[in-house]
Each structure stands twice: as C-alpha cells, then as structure tokens.
Amino acid sequence: MTPFGEKLRALRSERGVSQKAMARAIGVSAAYLSALEHGRRGAPTWTLIQKIIGYFNVIWDDAEELARLAETSHPRVKLDTSGLSPAATELANVLAENIEKLDEAELRRITASIRAALGGRRV
C-alpha cells in the first residue's frame, strides 16, 4: 500500500463510502480504485486527485496533503544516479537492497532524517 492509498482508504472508511460508490462518483472502475489503494497502480493524475478532493470535499491543508501523498506514492521507483557522487549511488543501492528489512519506525526515522537534511527544499 502506498501513502496515498492508505490515506484514500482512511478517508473512505471515515465517511463510510464503498469503493464501488466512490469509483462510480469519480468516473473510474472499482478495480482501478482498489489497485490505487493497494499500490498496484502508479500515482494518480492531477485530474483524478482533484476529483477525489472534490468528492471528499477536503480543503486547504487536507487537500495539499492528499496531493503531496500522491506525488510520493509511486510504488515502483527507479533511481538514476549516473552523474551523481559515489555516495549517492551507494545510498540508492543500500536502500534498494534492504528496504524490506526495515520496520515502520526505522522507515519513518530515515524519512524524517532525509527531510530534515533537505531543510526547506521541496521533498
């Protein structure tokens, strides 16, 4: 499951909405919505994100969070480190080879550390 899929499922659950009803309302198939929630589909288009925001009538910070989560929810990430430093290549490879060995707390700690290292730069 992706961060976006997790949030989408939580929104549906909070509001008591079925996948089928939501899918019909936003113009996608229930199968697609299920795949989106489970991380078997890539990040949704901006148009679909806007439909979801409208469907749930979320505003301001919640809408921004949903859009940000969609941007960071590509289930099959590819990194091209050509032209970057050896340290960047090493980091990418260590993470790729070991990410499934990390528990949720470790993943959140590493993510927070990277965000802090980036400071105010867009993540």
N, CA, C and O atoms as a DFTB+ gen file, in Angstrom:
492 C
 N C O
     1  1       0.844      -1.176       0.000
     2  2       0.000       0.000       0.000
     3  2       0.895       1.247       0.000
     4  3       1.923       1.284       0.676
     5  1       0.499       2.241      -0.750
     6  2       1.246       3.498      -0.817
     7  2       0.694       4.484       0.219
     8  3      -0.400       4.277       0.745
     9  1       1.445       5.556       0.515
    10  2       0.905       6.570       1.426
    11  2      -0.422       7.152       0.925
    12  3      -1.339       7.392       1.711
    13  1      -0.513       7.376      -0.388
    14  2      -1.759       7.888      -0.955
    15  2      -2.882       6.872      -0.796
    16  3      -3.993       7.232      -0.404
    17  1      -2.603       5.611      -1.096
    18  2      -3.610       4.557      -0.957
    19  2      -4.097       4.414       0.471
    20  3      -5.287       4.210       0.712
    21  1      -3.174       4.521       1.418
    22  2      -3.530       4.442       2.830
    23  2      -4.464       5.592       3.223
    24  3      -5.459       5.382       3.915
    25  1      -4.134       6.800       2.776
    26  2      -4.965       7.972       3.083
    27  2      -6.337       7.858       2.412
    28  3      -7.360       8.171       3.021
    29  1      -6.350       7.416       1.171
    30  2      -7.603       7.260       0.442
    31  2      -8.523       6.272       1.148
    32  3      -9.716       6.526       1.308
    33  1      -7.964       5.156       1.564
    34  2      -8.749       4.150       2.282
    35  2      -9.276       4.717       3.605
    36  3     -10.421       4.468       3.981
    37  1      -8.430       5.478       4.304
    38  2      -8.859       6.075       5.576
    39  2     -10.014       7.054       5.354
    40  3     -10.980       7.059       6.117
    41  1      -9.918       7.878       4.316
    42  2     -10.995       8.826       4.014
    43  2     -12.298       8.093       3.712
    44  3     -13.365       8.474       4.195
    45  1     -12.198       7.042       2.909
    46  2     -13.411       6.274       2.586
    47  2     -14.007       5.652       3.836
    48  3     -15.220       5.688       4.044
    49  1     -13.145       5.083       4.666
    50  2     -13.594       4.420       5.887
    51  2     -14.249       5.413       6.851
    52  3     -15.310       5.137       7.411
    53  1     -13.603       6.573       7.039
    54  2     -14.155       7.612       7.926
    55  2     -15.551       8.045       7.497
    56  3     -16.397       8.369       8.330
    57  1     -15.777       8.046       6.198
    58  2     -17.053       8.542       5.676
    59  2     -18.030       7.419       5.320
    60  3     -19.145       7.679       4.869
    61  1     -17.606       6.178       5.526
    62  2     -18.481       5.041       5.270
    63  2     -18.829       4.854       3.807
    64  3     -19.952       4.474       3.475
    65  1     -17.864       5.119       2.923
    66  2     -18.097       5.037       1.483
    67  2     -17.454       3.762       0.928
    68  3     -16.311       3.447       1.261
    69  1     -18.177       3.041       0.096
    70  2     -17.617       1.845      -0.538
    71  2     -16.757       2.234      -1.736
    72  3     -16.922       3.311      -2.309
    73  1     -15.847       1.352      -2.102
    74  2     -15.038       1.591      -3.307
    75  2     -15.931       1.733      -4.526
    76  3     -15.710       2.594      -5.379
    77  1     -16.930       0.889      -4.596
    78  2     -17.819       0.897      -5.759
    79  2     -18.537       2.240      -5.906
    80  3     -18.600       2.799      -7.000
    81  1     -19.070       2.748      -4.811
    82  2     -19.796       4.024      -4.861
    83  2     -18.852       5.174      -5.198
    84  3     -19.186       6.042      -6.004
    85  1     -17.686       5.175      -4.585
    86  2     -16.735       6.248      -4.860
    87  2     -16.252       6.191      -6.301
    88  3     -16.176       7.217      -6.977
    89  1     -15.928       5.001      -6.765
    90  2     -15.441       4.830      -8.134
    91  2     -16.468       5.350      -9.135
    92  3     -16.121       6.060     -10.079
    93  1     -17.707       5.000      -8.927
    94  2     -18.779       5.455      -9.818
    95  2     -18.856       6.992      -9.809
    96  3     -19.009       7.617     -10.858
    97  1     -18.748       7.585      -8.623
    98  2     -18.876       9.046      -8.492
    99  2     -17.725       9.813      -9.144
   100  3     -17.930      10.913      -9.656
   101  1     -16.510       9.240      -9.131
   102  2     -15.365       9.966      -9.705
   103  2     -15.006       9.494     -11.113
   104  3     -14.065      10.001     -11.724
   105  1     -15.757       8.526     -11.620
   106  2     -15.589       8.107     -13.010
   107  2     -14.455       7.142     -13.282
   108  3     -13.829       7.194     -14.341
   109  1     -14.187       6.255     -12.324
   110  2     -13.190       5.202     -12.549
   111  2     -13.830       3.871     -12.168
   112  3     -14.915       3.845     -11.588
   113  1     -13.170       2.785     -12.489
   114  2     -13.698       1.479     -12.110
   115  2     -13.334       1.176     -10.657
   116  3     -12.352       1.697     -10.127
   117  1     -14.130       0.336     -10.033
   118  2     -13.848      -0.089      -8.658
   119  2     -12.525      -0.852      -8.617
   120  3     -11.787      -0.763      -7.636
   121  1     -12.225      -1.598      -9.673
   122  2     -10.963      -2.343      -9.737
   123  2      -9.771      -1.388      -9.747
   124  3      -8.766      -1.634      -9.080
   125  1      -9.889      -0.301     -10.504
   126  2      -8.810       0.686     -10.546
   127  2      -8.630       1.334      -9.175
   128  3      -7.502       1.497      -8.710
   129  1      -9.721       1.700      -8.533
   130  2      -9.660       2.323      -7.222
   131  2      -9.018       1.378      -6.206
   132  3      -8.214       1.804      -5.377
   133  1      -9.372       0.110      -6.272
   134  2      -8.777      -0.890      -5.392
   135  2      -7.266      -1.000      -5.647
   136  3      -6.472      -1.045      -4.708
   137  1      -6.890      -1.041      -6.906
   138  2      -5.462      -1.140      -7.250
   139  2      -4.711       0.107      -6.791
   140  3      -3.566       0.008      -6.350
   141  1      -5.329       1.257      -6.886
   142  2      -4.723       2.509      -6.427
   143  2      -4.508       2.464      -4.921
   144  3      -3.448       2.857      -4.433
   145  1      -5.495       1.992      -4.189
   146  2      -5.378       1.891      -2.737
   147  2      -4.309       0.894      -2.313
   148  3      -3.605       1.121      -1.329
   149  1      -4.183      -0.193      -3.038
   150  2      -3.244      -1.251      -2.659
   151  2      -1.839      -1.063      -3.233
   152  3      -0.953      -1.885      -2.999
   153  1      -1.641       0.020      -3.984
   154  2      -0.303       0.285      -4.516
   155  2       0.052      -0.526      -5.737
   156  3       1.228      -0.666      -6.070
   157  1      -0.942      -1.061      -6.405
   158  2      -0.683      -1.822      -7.631
   159  2      -0.778      -0.935      -8.867
   160  3      -0.555      -1.395      -9.987
   161  1      -1.109       0.336      -8.662
   162  2      -1.139       1.323      -9.749
   163  2      -0.263       2.488      -9.332
   164  3      -0.073       2.742      -8.143
   165  1       0.263       3.188     -10.311
   166  2       1.100       4.348     -10.027
   167  2       0.292       5.490      -9.442
   168  3      -0.916       5.381      -9.234
   169  1       0.978       6.573      -9.186
   170  2       0.314       7.745      -8.621
   171  2      -0.781       8.222      -9.575
   172  3      -0.614       8.150     -10.793
   173  1      -1.887       8.702      -9.038
   174  2      -2.992       9.171      -9.880
   175  2      -2.646      10.479     -10.593
   176  3      -1.727      11.196     -10.196
   177  1      -3.384      10.767     -11.630
   178  2      -3.190      12.028     -12.358
   179  2      -3.680      13.188     -11.498
   180  3      -4.433      13.003     -10.542
   181  1      -3.234      14.386     -11.860
   182  2      -3.681      15.585     -11.151
   183  2      -5.204      15.735     -11.252
   184  3      -5.858      16.141     -10.292
   185  1      -5.752      15.407     -12.408
   186  2      -7.202      15.498     -12.604
   187  2      -7.936      14.570     -11.643
   188  3      -8.935      14.962     -11.041
   189  1      -7.447      13.349     -11.499
   190  2      -8.095      12.403     -10.590
   191  2      -7.940      12.863      -9.137
   192  3      -8.873      12.735      -8.344
   193  1      -6.786      13.389      -8.792
   194  2      -6.594      13.909      -7.433
   195  2      -7.629      14.995      -7.145
   196  3      -8.218      15.032      -6.064
   197  1      -7.843      15.878      -8.120
   198  2      -8.829      16.948      -7.949
   199  2     -10.243      16.382      -7.783
   200  3     -11.030      16.903      -6.992
   201  1     -10.563      15.335      -8.516
   202  2     -11.886      14.702      -8.371
   203  2     -12.043      14.104      -6.977
   204  3     -13.112      14.201      -6.374
   205  1     -10.981      13.485      -6.467
   206  2     -11.025      12.879      -5.134
   207  2     -11.171      13.968      -4.068
   208  3     -11.957      13.825      -3.131
   209  1     -10.413      15.049      -4.217
   210  2     -10.516      16.174      -3.283
   211  2     -11.945      16.722      -3.285
   212  3     -12.515      16.993      -2.228
   213  1     -12.509      16.881      -4.464
   214  2     -13.881      17.359      -4.570
   215  2     -14.886      16.367      -3.995
   216  3     -15.839      16.761      -3.322
   217  1     -14.675      15.093      -4.257
   218  2     -15.591      14.066      -3.770
   219  2     -15.673      14.072      -2.247
   220  3     -16.758      13.981      -1.672
   221  1     -14.511      14.181      -1.601
   222  2     -14.484      14.182      -0.144
   223  2     -14.656      15.584       0.439
   224  3     -14.727      15.756       1.655
   225  1     -14.720      16.574      -0.437
   226  2     -14.898      17.962      -0.009
   227  2     -13.836      18.371       1.008
   228  3     -14.134      19.011       2.017
   229  1     -12.578      17.984       0.718
   230  2     -11.487      18.373       1.610
   231  2     -10.921      19.720       1.141
   232  3     -10.907      20.019      -0.053
   233  1     -10.466      20.508       2.086
   234  2      -9.966      21.836       1.744
   235  2      -8.589      22.069       2.361
   236  3      -8.151      21.342       3.253
   237  1      -7.936      23.087       1.866
   238  2      -6.672      23.613       2.370
   239  2      -5.631      22.558       2.669
   240  3      -5.157      21.865       1.769
   241  1      -5.274      22.438       3.942
   242  2      -4.172      21.554       4.325
   243  2      -4.445      20.098       3.955
   244  3      -3.541      19.381       3.524
   245  1      -5.690      19.667       4.125
   246  2      -6.028      18.277       3.797
   247  2      -5.890      18.022       2.294
   248  3      -5.424      16.960       1.882
   249  1      -6.292      18.987       1.485
   250  2      -6.160      18.848       0.032
   251  2      -4.687      18.838      -0.367
   252  3      -4.276      18.050      -1.218
   253  1      -3.893      19.716       0.248
   254  2      -2.451      19.745      -0.025
   255  2      -1.796      18.439       0.373
   256  3      -0.942      17.923      -0.347
   257  1      -2.196      17.896       1.529
   258  2      -1.628      16.637       1.985
   259  2      -1.948      15.512       1.000
   260  3      -1.079      14.702       0.675
   261  1      -3.178      15.462       0.533
   262  2      -3.575      14.429      -0.419
   263  2      -2.749      14.530      -1.697
   264  3      -2.292      13.513      -2.219
   265  1      -2.553      15.733      -2.201
   266  2      -1.744      15.935      -3.408
   267  2      -0.287      15.552      -3.156
   268  3       0.345      14.929      -4.010
   269  1       0.249      15.920      -1.996
   270  2       1.640      15.576      -1.662
   271  2       1.806      14.063      -1.546
   272  3       2.788      13.502      -2.031
   273  1       0.853      13.415      -0.910
   274  2       0.926      11.956      -0.775
   275  2       0.884      11.280      -2.140
   276  3       1.573      10.285      -2.365
   277  1       0.082      11.813      -3.042
   278  2       0.019      11.241      -4.392
   279  2       1.377      11.354      -5.085
   280  3       1.814      10.427      -5.767
   281  1       2.038      12.495      -4.905
   282  2       3.353      12.702      -5.527
   283  2       4.409      11.741      -4.995
   284  3       5.360      11.410      -5.704
   285  1       4.252      11.292      -3.761
   286  2       5.248      10.413      -3.147
   287  2       4.756       8.969      -3.073
   288  3       5.199       8.207      -2.214
   289  1       3.856       8.594      -3.956
   290  2       3.269       7.254      -3.899
   291  2       3.492       6.432      -5.164
   292  3       2.622       5.659      -5.566
   293  1       4.624       6.592      -5.774
   294  2       4.966       5.735      -6.909
   295  2       5.447       4.406      -6.359
   296  3       6.495       4.364      -5.715
   297  1       4.715       3.305      -6.588
   298  2       5.095       2.026      -5.985
   299  2       6.327       1.382      -6.610
   300  3       6.930       0.496      -6.005
   301  1       6.709       1.809      -7.801
   302  2       7.891       1.233      -8.466
   303  2       8.845       2.374      -8.802
   304  3       8.787       2.957      -9.885
   305  1       9.708       2.671      -7.865
   306  2      10.611       3.799      -8.009
   307  2      11.885       3.366      -8.718
   308  3      12.435       2.305      -8.427
   309  1      12.352       4.193      -9.651
   310  2      13.629       3.961     -10.324
   311  2      14.515       5.159     -10.048
   312  3      14.075       6.304     -10.155
   313  1      15.757       4.898      -9.694
   314  2      16.713       5.965      -9.434
   315  2      17.850       5.891     -10.435
   316  3      18.440       4.829     -10.635
   317  1      18.156       7.001     -11.055
   318  2      19.297       7.097     -11.954
   319  2      20.347       7.937     -11.254
   320  3      20.193       9.152     -11.127
   321  1      21.403       7.302     -10.804
   322  2      22.444       8.035     -10.081
   323  2      23.640       8.370     -10.969
   324  3      24.668       8.838     -10.479
   325  1      23.506       8.129     -12.270
   326  2      24.618       8.485     -13.152
   327  2      24.845       9.988     -13.073
   328  3      23.901      10.775     -13.146
   329  1      26.088      10.370     -12.925
   330  2      26.434      11.771     -12.800
   331  2      26.418      12.271     -11.368
   332  3      26.835      13.397     -11.099
   333  1      25.942      11.450     -10.451
   334  2      25.958      11.830      -9.040
   335  2      27.193      11.240      -8.367
   336  3      27.937      10.472      -8.978
   337  1      27.398      11.596      -7.136
   338  2      28.583      11.127      -6.412
   339  2      28.485       9.640      -6.091
   340  3      27.396       9.066      -6.106
   341  1      29.644       9.009      -5.798
   342  2      29.615       7.609      -5.360
   343  2      28.762       7.416      -4.101
   344  3      28.132       6.371      -3.936
   345  1      28.738       8.409      -3.222
   346  2      27.932       8.298      -2.008
   347  2      26.442       8.222      -2.342
   348  3      25.698       7.483      -1.697
   349  1      26.008       8.978      -3.339
   350  2      24.607       8.948      -3.757
   351  2      24.252       7.580      -4.335
   352  3      23.186       7.036      -4.047
   353  1      25.147       7.030      -5.148
   354  2      24.920       5.706      -5.731
   355  2      24.878       4.646      -4.646
   356  3      24.046       3.740      -4.689
   357  1      25.771       4.755      -3.677
   358  2      25.793       3.793      -2.577
   359  2      24.493       3.853      -1.775
   360  3      23.907       2.818      -1.459
   361  1      24.045       5.061      -1.447
   362  2      22.795       5.220      -0.698
   363  2      21.633       4.586      -1.449
   364  3      20.842       3.849      -0.860
   365  1      21.525       4.865      -2.737
   366  2      20.426       4.316      -3.540
   367  2      20.466       2.788      -3.544
   368  3      19.427       2.139      -3.419
   369  1      21.641       2.222      -3.685
   370  2      21.763       0.769      -3.725
   371  2      21.511       0.115      -2.370
   372  3      20.848      -0.920      -2.303
   373  1      22.025       0.697      -1.297
   374  2      21.791       0.147       0.039
   375  2      20.301       0.152       0.345
   376  3      19.763      -0.824       0.866
   377  1      19.646       1.246       0.022
   378  2      18.211       1.333       0.269
   379  2      17.441       0.319      -0.578
   380  3      16.560      -0.377      -0.072
   381  1      17.777       0.239      -1.867
   382  2      17.081      -0.699      -2.759
   383  2      17.241      -2.149      -2.299
   384  3      16.309      -2.947      -2.395
   385  1      18.416      -2.475      -1.806
   386  2      18.689      -3.861      -1.405
   387  2      18.124      -4.220      -0.034
   388  3      17.976      -5.400       0.284
   389  1      17.808      -3.216       0.779
   390  2      17.472      -3.508       2.171
   391  2      16.173      -2.916       2.684
   392  3      15.836      -3.126       3.849
   393  1      15.444      -2.200       1.881
   394  2      14.257      -1.504       2.384
   395  2      13.237      -2.448       3.015
   396  3      12.572      -2.078       3.982
   397  1      13.107      -3.650       2.485
   398  2      12.109      -4.577       3.041
   399  2      12.511      -5.095       4.420
   400  3      11.682      -5.674       5.122
   401  1      13.755      -4.899       4.817
   402  2      14.226      -5.353       6.130
   403  2      13.963      -4.329       7.233
   404  3      14.131      -4.635       8.413
   405  1      13.555      -3.124       6.858
   406  2      13.343      -2.056       7.833
   407  2      11.910      -2.072       8.332
   408  3      10.977      -2.264       7.552
   409  1      11.731      -1.868       9.646
   410  2      10.368      -1.801      10.174
   411  2       9.828      -0.376      10.003
   412  3      10.555       0.530       9.598
   413  1       8.556      -0.198      10.313
   414  2       7.897       1.099      10.100
   415  2       8.589       2.227      10.849
   416  3       8.751       3.320      10.307
   417  1       8.997       1.978      12.079
   418  2       9.654       3.022      12.870
   419  2      10.980       3.438      12.220
   420  3      11.298       4.626      12.159
   421  1      11.738       2.472      11.744
   422  2      13.014       2.791      11.087
   423  2      12.776       3.563       9.792
   424  3      13.499       4.512       9.491
   425  1      11.774       3.160       9.036
   426  2      11.465       3.854       7.784
   427  2      11.063       5.304       8.049
   428  3      11.504       6.212       7.345
   429  1      10.242       5.515       9.046
   430  2       9.815       6.880       9.385
   431  2      10.993       7.721       9.877
   432  3      11.084       8.906       9.556
   433  1      11.895       7.115      10.654
   434  2      13.064       7.826      11.154
   435  2      13.983       8.238      10.011
   436  3      14.474       9.367       9.979
   437  1      14.214       7.327       9.075
   438  2      15.073       7.630       7.918
   439  2      14.429       8.705       7.049
   440  3      15.106       9.635       6.610
   441  1      13.145       8.586       6.802
   442  2      12.436       9.588       6.003
   443  2      12.523      10.959       6.661
   444  3      12.786      11.956       5.989
   445  1      12.301      11.015       7.979
   446  2      12.386      12.283       8.708
   447  2      13.794      12.858       8.634
   448  3      13.969      14.069       8.493
   449  1      14.784      12.000       8.728
   450  2      16.179      12.441       8.658
   451  2      16.494      13.040       7.284
   452  3      17.170      14.065       7.194
   453  1      16.014      12.413       6.234
   454  2      16.244      12.933       4.878
   455  2      15.515      14.255       4.691
   456  3      16.069      15.195       4.121
   457  1      14.287      14.332       5.164
   458  2      13.531      15.596       5.054
   459  2      14.242      16.713       5.822
   460  3      14.317      17.847       5.347
   461  1      14.760      16.392       7.003
   462  2      15.474      17.396       7.801
   463  2      16.752      17.835       7.083
   464  3      17.094      19.018       7.089
   465  1      17.456      16.888       6.466
   466  2      18.690      17.235       5.734
   467  2      18.391      18.130       4.545
   468  3      19.228      18.944       4.152
   469  1      17.218      17.988       3.976
   470  2      16.839      18.815       2.830
   471  2      16.342      20.197       3.257
   472  3      16.235      21.106       2.434
   473  1      16.047      20.347       4.524
   474  2      15.597      21.643       5.044
   475  2      14.344      22.113       4.350
   476  3      13.359      21.379       4.267
   477  1      14.375      23.333       3.851
   478  2      13.211      23.927       3.215
   479  2      13.021      23.535       1.768
   480  3      12.045      23.940       1.136
   481  1      13.957      22.739       1.228
   482  2      13.800      22.334      -0.172
   483  2      12.633      21.412      -0.341
   484  3      12.336      20.613       0.547
   485  1      11.959      21.504      -1.470
   486  2      10.764      20.691      -1.763
   487  2      11.141      19.222      -1.773
   488  3      12.120      18.820      -2.403
   489  1      10.347      18.425      -1.062
   490  2      10.562      16.975      -0.990
   491  2       9.387      16.269      -1.602
   492  3       9.361      15.040      -1.647
